[in-house]
Amino acid sequence: MVNAQDCTIPDAFPPITGSNLTVLFQPTSLVDIPNTSGNGYFIASAPHMAVGRAFLTEAKSNGALTLKVWGDDLETGATNMHTDSTTVRIEGANEDDAISIQYVDGTALYDVDFSDSITYKTNLLKVYIDVPTLTLCTQSTGGPTYALHTDFDFIPPVTDANHSVVFNAGTLSDYVGGSIIAYVGTQPVSEASLISSDGSGGLAVIGNDSGCNNGSVNGLACAMASPGDKITFAIGGYSEEMIPFKIDPDLSFSNGGFNISSAISFEIGTPITVNLNSGWNMVGYVGSELDLSIENSINAALPDGSNATIQETFDIIKNVSGKFWSQGFQMITDFIPGEGYMMKVKAGQSTSLNFQKVDGFQTDIDYDVTPGWNMVAYTGDVDSELSIVNSINGAFPVGSSATIQETFDIIKNVSGKFWSQGFQMITDFIPGHAYMMKVKPGHSTNLKFSN
């Protein structure tokens, strides 16, 4: 094999072209491969660039693992993610290139030496059954240091529709060592891709085609991006939680689309505005923690230019336990993010509230629920999963096997319409509204809709 020139983890955004060599690691060759990070992967390199990657988690049910080594195919007229209208460069391995294999486990980088070497030949199948020799680089740099969310294990189905996205060098420099993945709503629509050491990155957003239209392909769920869908992204493996972001301006999926971006924004959601009528309304506090004062938050959330105040607009605001704020007496003075409140608007008035007007959409609100009645804010925005069943099941803590049916007896809105396992008068949440949720005995949990 070709040894690494240094101990820097290679740029791990290998191209996907129309030519490849396949390396098949049989289970016997993987028995001694460490995976302390839970996210170990092999990376193949030609002398000039990284040309393939395979995560251990991608192994088949029999334990075998396939590594695609991508070859240069510009002579065929292919379009790929590293080529723009003014620059043409080699996009993969050339015929007869020596291919080196390395293995990355967290921040540890190993040279991988099998009994025989690999020379790139298009359509060649190379099978390894022997246990390789792993040589640890002692000065490795880069690489993810946190476990990745399970979404980053997602392997999209193969379709004929895709939209290529490239982030220019420097765009993601603050997150080198992490990985990026694309979403439509809460559905991953790409394979995870490592951020390169120069802060660049890229991926292929997978779309629906005639064989994959919210159905299945080879038994795999297949609900990928459709034309016009808003595409957002997340960074994983860099910190303890995923970091959502979007391209600025917003990116919509188009089959065959190609975007190169240097502008990203971490304000990915649409700020939530809730309309209120005279009488009782059930409203969630979806604002930031910077100022939780009920009076300050309400006054800032009322429509601009209205000159309205909390005192002029509301008779009473109370929580699930009956403690209240009123102009004359206050048992509560602060909101709790993610909690719902009964708000009585004075007779003859109507208004709206936008708690996110100043600080933007809030992505990190979670809320603890306990057995019995809870008043809970729905904190997702208009692009989030609104289905009560799907959004609740997706809001449980990562790794939890809880379901809405096991956890909740009933969920109802301010008018008394409800969801239950046996009968549903409502099926969708409304952003910013609050709901009375009755948790079954012994089923305390945490909900995070906007993650």
N, C-alpha and C positions, 0 to 999 in steps of 0.2 A: 504494500500500500504506500501512499504518499503521506508522509508525516506532516502534521500541521507546522506552519512556519512560526507561529507563536501560540500563546495560550489564550487568545481572544476568541470568544464564541463567534462563529461565523455569522454574517448576515443571513438570517433565516427567512427570507422571503423568496424562496425559489420560484422561478417562472413556471407556468403551465403552458406547454406548447403542444404541437401536434406530433412530436416525436419523443420516444422514450425507450429506455432500457429498464427492465424490471428486476429488482433484487428480491428474492424470496428467502426470508429467514425462517427456517423450520423451527418448531418448538425446542428442539434439542440445542439449538444455537443461542437461545435466549435465557437459559436456566440461571445463569450467573450474572445477568445484567442487573445492576442496582437500579432502584427507582424510589429513593427516599423522598423525593419531591412529590411523587404521585403524578408527575407530568413529564417523565423522561422521554427523550426522542432521539432518533438517529438523524444525522444530516449528511448528505452526500455533497462533495465538492469536486468540481473540475479545477484545473490550475488557476482559472480566472474568476470563479464565482461559485456560490452555492447553487446546486442544481437538483436538490430533492430533500424531502423531509418525511419522516414517519414517526408518529407517537406510539409508544408501547400500548397505550389504551386503544389503538386502532387494530390490535391483533384480532384475528378471526376467532370463532368459537373453539377451533381446534388448537389455538395457541400460535399459529403461524402469522407472520407479519410481512406485508408487502411494502417495499420502498420503491417508488417511481423515481427514476433518474431522468430528468428532462433534457432533451437535446435541442440544439439550435435548429430552427426551421424557417428562418426568414426567407430562404431561397424558394419556399413553397408559396410565399405571399401571405403567410399567416400574420394576423394582427395580435399582438400580445401586450401585456401591461407595462412593459418597460420601454416601449417605443412610442415616441410622439411624432408629430408631423415634421419635425426638423432634425431629429436625432435617430440614427439607426445604430444599434450595437448588437453584439453577440448575445443571444437570448438563452443559451443553454450550453450543454457540453458539445464539443465537436467530435467527429469520428476519430477514434483512436486516442482520445484524451484519457490520461490516467485519472481514475476516480478514487478519491479517498473517502473513507467513512469515519465519522466521529460520533460520539454520543454525549448528550447534554443531560445532566441530572441536577436541576436547580442551577447553582453557580459552578458546579463541577463539570469540567470538560475532559473527555477521554478520547485518545486516539484508539481506533478499533482495528485490530490486525487479524485478518483471517488467514487461512493457510495458503490461499491464492488470491491474487489481486484482481481488480476490475479494470478493464479497458472498455471505453464506451463504444458500443455498437447499437445502432437503432434496431429495436425489436428483439434484442438479445434477452434471454431469461437466465439469470445467475442465481443458483440455489446454494444456500449454505446450511449445512447440518452440523458442522463442528463448532465447538465453543471457541470464541475469539479471545485474543489477548487484549486486555484493556490497559492502557497506559495513561495514568492521570497527569494532566498538566497541572503544575503547582502554582501557576499565577493566572488562573482563568479569571476573566472579567465579564461583567454583564450577566444576562440570564435572569429569569424570574426567580424571585425569592419568596413568593407566597403561593399557596395552592390556588389553582384556578377554579372558578365556578364551574359547575357541571355543564353549563351551556357551552363551554370551550371544548368539550369532548364531542360536540355535535358534528356529524358527518352528513353533509347535505346529499340528497339524491342527485343522480346524474341526469341533467335535462339538456335541451338544446337552447335554453335561454339563459343569458347571463349579462351582467353589467359590471365592467371592470372599474375599479377605483384605486387610484394611486395617491399617496400622500408624499409630497416632496420632502427631500432631505431637510431636516430641522423642524419640520412640522410637529413631530412627536418626540422631540429630543428629551423632554422632561420625563418620558416614560420608557426609555430604552430598557430592555429586559422584560417588558410586558408583552402581551399579545392583544390583537384587535379582532373583533368579530362584528358582523353586520346583523341588523334586526329589521323586521317589519313588526311594529308593536313590540310584543314580548317573544315573538318567534324568531329564533336564529335563522338566517338565510345565507350563511357563508360558513366555510371552514375557518377556524381561528388561524391567524397569521402573526408570526413574531415581528415585533418592531426592530428594525435594523439599528446597528450601532451609530449610524449617522442621523437617526431620527426619522428615517423614511419608512414606508410600509405600503402595503397594498393587498387587495383581495378581490375575489370574483364573487359578486352577489348573484345567487342562483335564482332563476325565475321559473314560473310555471310554464309548461308547454302542453301540447295536446295529450301527452301521456302522463302529465303531472299537473292536475288542476284541482287542488284541494282534495286529491284522492290518495293513491298510493302507487309506488313503483317497487316491484319485487317485495311486496309486503311491508315496505317502509313508508311511514307517514310522509306525505308529499304535499305540503301547503307552503310553497315558496312565494317569492315576490311576483306581483302582477303589475302591468304597466300603470304608472301613476302612483304606486305605493310610496309613501315616505320612508326613506332609508335612514336609520340612525345607527350608531356604533357604540361599542363599549370597549374599554381597556381592562384587561384582567391580568393577574399575576404580578402587578406592580405594587398594589396595596392590599389591605385586608378585604376590601370590597371592590366590586366593579365600578369603573368610572365611566359614566355615559357621556357621549358627545355627539355632535352632528357636524356635517359640512355646512359652511355658511357661504351662500344662501342654501336653503334646504335642498336636498337631493331627492329626486323622484326616480324610481326604477324605470328604465326603458331597455328593451331587449337589444343587445348589441351596443349599449351605451358605454362611454369611456370618459372618465373624469380624472383630471389631475388637480389636486387641491393643496393649497398652503394655508387656507383659512378654515379653522374649526372653532366651534363654540361649545361650551360645556352647559349652556342653557338649552336643553333639548326639548323641554316640554312647553306646552301652550298654557300660559297663565289662566287660571280658572276663575270665571265670573259666575256668580249665582244670583238669579233673580228672585226677589222676595215680594210677596203680596201682603196686604194688611191681614192681621191675624197671626196664627202660629205657623212658623216655618222651622224645619229641622236642618241646621246648617253645620257643616264640618269646619273646624279651624284647620286650614291647609297652609297657613303662613309660616314664616321662618321663626326661629327662636330668638331673634335679635331684640324684639320688643313684644312681649307676650301680654302686656297690659290690655285688658278688654277695651277700655275707652280709647287708648291710642290706636289700637289695631282697627277698631270699627271706624273711627274717624278717618284713618288713612285709606280704608278699603271702600268707603262710600264714593259714588261717582265724582270725578273731577268736575269742578265748576258748579256743583250743586249747592255748596255752602251748607249742606246738611250736617248735623251732628248726631251722635248717639243719643243724646238726651231728647232731641226733637223727633227722632225716628222710632225709638224702641221703648216699649213699656217695661219689658223684663227679658232677661236672658238667663236661662237656667241649665244646669247640667243634669246627668242621669239620676243623681241622688237627690235632686230637688233644690240644691243650693243655688242661689241666684244673685244676679246683679240687677239693680234698679237705680233710678236717679236718686231716690231717697235713702236707699240702704243697700249695702253690698256685703253679701256673704262670700262671694268669689270676686277676685279682682284681675285674675290672669287666665288666659286661655292655656290649654294643653294641646300641643300639636297632635293631630290625628283623632282628637275627641270631637264628638258631636254635641250640639247645644240646641235647645228649644229657644227660638227667638220670636217674640211677639212684636210685630210691627203695628204701630198705632193706626187707629181707624182712619180710613180714607187715604192712606199712604201706600206707596209701593216704591221699591228701590232695588239696588243691586249691591253686592259686595264682591270685591276682588282683593283678597288678602295677599295676593302675589304680585300686586301692582308695582311695588318698590323693589323687592328682592328676587322676583322671577319665580318660575315654577320650582317647586321643592321636590327633589328626587329621593330624599333620605328619611321620610317620615315613617315611623313604625309605631304601633300601638298595642299594648297588652290588653287582652280580654280575659275575663274570669267567669266562672260558672254563674249563671243567672243573666240578668239584663245588662247590656252595655250599649252606649250610644256612640257609634263609630263613624268617622268621616271616611267617605270614599275619596282617596287622595290622588287617584290616577287622572290623567287629562283626557281630552276627547280622542286622542290617538291610542289610548291604552285599551287593554282588554276590558270591555264593559260587561260582559256576561257575568252574572252573579256567581254561577258555579265555577267557571273558568278562572275568574279573577280571585275568588277566595282560595281556590286550590293552588293558585300560583303565588298567593301572598303568605302562605305558611313559611316558617323558617326553612332555609336550605337544608336538605337532608331529612326533613320531616316526612313521615308517611301519612300524615293526617289528611282527611278529606272533609269537605263541607258537610257531607251527610253524617259523618261520625261526630262532628264537633258542634253543629248548630241545630237547634230545634226549629227556629223560625227567624226570619229577617224581614222587617217591615218598615215602610216609609211613613211619612208624617200623616198621610191620609188613611193609614191602616191597611193598605194593600200589602201583600206579603208573599215571600217565598218560603216554602217548606218542602221537605223531601216528597211528600205525597201530593202537593198541589201548589201551583205557582200562579199568582195573580201578577207578579212582576218577575221579569227575567234578566233585566239589565240594571246596572247602577247608573246614576247621573253624577258626573264630576262635581265635587264640592258639596253635594248633599250628604246628610247624615242619615243613619239607619239604626233602628233598634234591633240589636242582635242578641238572641237568647242562647247562651252557651250551655251545653249539656253538663251535668255534674261530672267533676273530675277531668275536665278538658280545658284547663287554662292554656293559652297559647299567645303568640304574637303575630300580628298581621302587618305586612308591608306592601301595600298595593303599588306604590310608585317606584319600586325597585325594578 
